[in-house]
Amino acid sequence: MRVTIIFVVGLALIAGAVWLPVHVPPWGDVVMLYTAARGLREGVNLYDPAGQSAMMQAVLPQGAELPLYVYPPWYALGVFFLGWLSPEQAARLWLALNGAMLVASILLLTESWPDFRRVLSVAFSFLLLPVLGLLWVGQFAMPVLLGGALFLSGARRQSPWRTAAGLLLMTFKPHVGALMLALGGLWLLREARRAVWFALVGGAAMLAVSFLYDPRWPWHYLAALRGFGNLSTFVICDLCAGVSTSLVRLVAGQPDTSLAGWIGAGFFAALCGWLLWERTRLRDDLPRLLAISATAILFVNPYLMNYDFIMLLLPLAYVTSHSPKKGLLIAAGLFLLPWLGLILGQRVGLAFALAVCALTMMVALVIPQNREAAPTPA
């Protein structure tokens, strides 16, 4: 019955997203994914910016900028259907899919909570500024959050296919999911050998489809990453909100990602040392381990935007499960501080506010959680 309901709701969601006359801006970040999918339809390589630009000349508004596709091929191959829609329809559908992935992530992260708290958690997640930003521009980090939630749910339920699916989704935006992927993979090798085989089969299928599409995609992908790294907006990144970049902005006056990279490397070295020190405690606490890795990437990676801070929802669920009072305080800060930063300081204030949220979350995770009155099943 549940599968039938999900199927019917999914069809209604897709139909509404494609045909309802609701205006969603089609020229945000979603245009990159739409261009990649349209290229699949018209035979333009994912990593051919010149071919994509020529293809989109009749579609883009005059003077509109076409962002580079810098993701693994299986991301675009997984949403190929967007290329068969108009830009407006694709933007509406991607908004609906992002919303559905968010709801699924929260419900998976709160499986053991009472139903009323789960509903409140879903509603709260849609009020967070990073979430609203991601939904509005059509960004691409939501599969990683869903991957973390699926991975934890699969581990709790001892479901190898769900655990493997979660691990594979972490690869869709590698610079956000890399730490979770590494630590989750190591945990699988020790605790869930059957899920390792599911993950290997799924990963092999993703690679096989990618190589069938483009036998030279690894070289094209690396070339795209190098080209993206040489952009002036990457070196001095006014939009970046990562903790390391915010620290550089605070000290040096400008968000230099090259300097922030060194600070991020320092954070990473410190994290590795702490993980080794605490390995006995952490190896049997997968939720805490994944929560730490989801938060740590916000410190390590200098090139993160405000919407990438949706990853804080994963550790927030963990902290709230173990300490509801502490979770409520952090949730209040995660809601209020970004809005206050945006109002008072625009993008710079927002970046600093998000950095404070990440720092608060990491402190809460490093200190062992004391269960107060953790939510119990309804």
N, C-alpha and C positions, 0 to 999 in steps of 0.2 A: 504493500500500500504506500509506504513511504517513497519507494522508487517511482511509483506512478505519479504521486503528487509532485515530486521534484521534476520529473519529466514534463508534466503539464505546465508547471510554473516556469520552467526553463523555456519552453516553446512560446509561452505568453510574453516572457521577458524579451526574447529575440524579436518576436513580431512587433511588439510595442516599440522597441529600440529602433527598428528599421523603418517602420511606417508612421509612427505618431509624429505630428508636426511640432515637435519640441526642439527649440534651437539650442544646439551645443556647438561652441566654436570649433570648427574643423582644422584650424591652423595653429593649434598649440603643438605640443610635443608629439601628439598622436599622428601628425602628418608624416613623421619618420616611419612609423610602423605601417601606416597606410601606403606610403610610397614603396616600401619593401614588398608588401603584399601585392600591390598593383604590378610591380616589376616581375613577380613570379608569374602573374597572368600574361604579361606581355613579353616575357623572355629577356628582361633586363636583370643583370646580375646584382645581387644584394650589395656588393662592394664596388659598384661602378657608379660613382657620383655623377660623372659626366652624362652617362646614359640615363640615369634617373632624372637629372635636371632637364634633359631634352624631353623625356617622357612627360614630365609634369608641367612643362611650360604652358600648356593649354588649361591646366587644372589650377595651378597656384595663382593667387592674386598678383598683380604687378608688383615686383620688388620684394616679394616674400622670400624668406630664407629657407632653404631646404637642408635640414640637419643631416649629418652623416649617419649611416647605419653602422654602429660599432658593437653589435651584439652577436652571439653565436647564431649560426644559420637556423638552428632548430626553433629559435623563438619566432622568427618570421614564418617558417614553415608550419608552425603550430597555429598561426592565425592567418593562414593564406586566404581564408574566406573573406577577409576585409577588402581584398583587392577586387572583388566582384560587386562591391557596393559603391555608391557615390561617396565623396568625402564626408558629407553631412551624415549619411546613414552609418558610415564606418565610425565616425566620432560618437554618435549616439550609442551604437552597439558596444563600442569599447568602454564607454562610461558605464553602461549597464553591466558588462562583464567585470569591470573593476569593482563595482558595488557588490556584485554577487560573490566575488572572491573575498572581499572584506568581510561580508556577513559569514561566509563559510569559515574563514579563519578564526573569527571571534567565537563562533559556536564550537569549533574544534578545541580552541584553547580553554574553553570554560565548560567542558563536557560534564565535569563532576559538580558543577554549581547548581543551585536551585533555578528553576525556569525563569522566575521573575528577574533574578540577578543577570541571567544570560541576556534577556531582552533589554534590560537597562544597559548592559555592556555594549550591545550592538548599537543602540541609540547613541551612547556616549562616543563611540568610535567615530561616528559620522560628524561629530562636532569639533573634532580636533583639527587644528589648522593645517598640519602636514597632510592629513587625509583629504581635506577639502582641496588643498593645492594640487595633490596628485589627481584627484577626480576631475578637477577643472581643466588641467592642461593635458590630461590623457597620458600620464607617465606610466612606467613599465615595471615598477618595483613590487607590485602586488603579488605576482606569482611567487616571489621569494618568501613573503610573509605567509602565504598559503602553504608553501613548502615546509616551513618550520612548524606550522600548526599540524599539518598532516603527519610529519615525522614524529612529533610528540604523541599524537593520537595513536599512530600505528604502534609505537613502542609501548604505550599503555595497554592497548588491546592485543598486543602480540600479533599484529597483522603485518606480515612481511611485504605484501603488495602496497599497502598504504605507507609504510615506512620508506620503501624504495621510491615510491612516487614523490614523496616529500623531498627526499634527497635529490632527485633529478630536477625538481622545480627550482631548487636553490641555484642551479646552473644558468637559469634564464637571465639573470643580471649578475654576472660573476663578481663584479667589484662590490656588491652588496651582500651576496650570499656566500662568499668564499670561506670565511671563517666557520660559519655553520656547516658548510659542506665538509670541510676538513675534519672538524671535531666530531660531527655526526658520522662521517665515514669511519673514523677510528673507533667510535663506540660500536658501530655495527660489526666491525671485524672481531671485537671482543665479546659482544653480547648477543648478536643476532645474525648468525652465519647464513641462515636461509634468506633473510632479507638482502644480504650481500649479493646472492645470486640473482635475485629479482632486479636489484639495482644494476648489476653488470649486464644483464640481458636488455634492460631498458636503455642503458647508456649505449650499448652496442647498436641497438636499433636506431637511436638518435644519430649516432655517428654514421651509420650506414646510409641513412636517408640523406644526411648532409653531404656525404661523399658522392652519392648518386646524383645529387643536384649539382655539385661543383667539386670535382676531384682535387682542385687546388685551393679549397676554401681556407685551410689554415694559413697559407701565405697571404691570401687576400685579407683575411681577418686581421692578421698582425700588421699588414700595411695600413689598414684602416685605423687601427689603434695608434700607430705611429703618426699618421696624418692628423688624427684628432689631438694627440699630445703636442703637436707643433703649433696648434692654433693659439693665437694671443689670448683668447678668452679662456683657455685652459691654464696658461701660466699665471696670469693675473685674473683670478676668477671672482668677480664681484658677486656672483650668485651663489658661491659655495658657502655651505653652512656647517661643514665638518668641524669637530672639536679642534683638531690640529690647525686647520686653516683659520678658525676664529681666534686661536691663540696668537698666530702670526699677525693677523689683522690688528689685534689689540696691542701688540708690542711694536711691530714695524709700520703700522699704519696702512698696509695694503695686503690683500689676501694672496700672497705668493705661494702657489701650490708646491713649487720646488723646495722651498724652505719647510713648508708644512709636511712634505714627504719625509724629511729627516725626523721631525718631531713624531710623526706617525710611526716611523720605524722604531723610535725609542719607546713609544707606547707598546708596540708589538713585542719588543724584547722583554719589557717589564711584564707584560701579560704572560708570555711563555714561561718566564721564571716563576711567576706566581702559580700558574697552572701546574707546573712540575712540583712546586712546594706543596700544593693542596691536592695532588692527584689522588691520594687515598680517599679523601672525602668526596671528591667530585666524580670519581669514576662510577659511583653508584647513584648519582643524582643527575640523570640526564637532563631533566627540565632546567635545573640551575645552570648546567654546562652550556646548554643551547641559549639560555637567556643571556649569559655572559658573552657568548660569541656574537649574538645579535646586537648587543650594546657596544662591544669592543670595536666593531667595524666602524662605528661612528667616530671613534678616536683615531683609528689607524689610517683610514682612507681620507686623503685631503680633498678629493673631488667628490663631494656629496652635496646634494641640494636639500632644501627644506623638506621635500616630500619623502626623501629617503628615511626620515625620522619616524615614518610609520612603523619601522622595525621595533620601536620602543613599546609597541603594543604587546609583543611577545613576552619581554621580561616583566611588563606591568601585570600581565595575567599571572605570572609565576609569583611575583611578590605579593599580590593580592590574595592568592590561594593560601599562602603561608602566614601572612600578616595583614588582615583586612584593613586595620587602622593605618598602617604604613602605606599600603596600596592606595587607600583613599586619599591620603595626603599627596602622594606622588601624582596620582591622577589629576588632582586639583591643580598642581603645579604644571603638569603637562598640558592642561587645558588653558590655564590663565596666562602663564608666562609668555608663550608664543604670541598670543593676541596682544598682550601688553607691549611686547617688544616691537611688534608690527606697528602698533598705534604710535608709540613714542619714538621709535628709531627707524621705522621702515625696514628695509632688508637687513641692514647692519644690526639693528636692534633685534630683529627676528633671529638672526644667526647666533648672536650671543645668548638669547633666551633658550634656544634649542640646545646649545652647548651646555648650559647650566642644567637643563633637564637630563641630558645624557650623563653628566657628571653625577647628579643626584641618583640616577638609576644605578650607575656602576657602584657607588658607595653602598647602596641598599643591597646589591647583589653580593658584594665582597663580604659584607658582614653576614654571618650565618643567620638564616631566618628562624624566628621563634613562632611556632604555630600558636595563634591566639584563639581564634574560633573560625577555622578555615571553612569555607562554604562546603556544605554537604549536599548530596543528591536530594532532589525534592521527593 
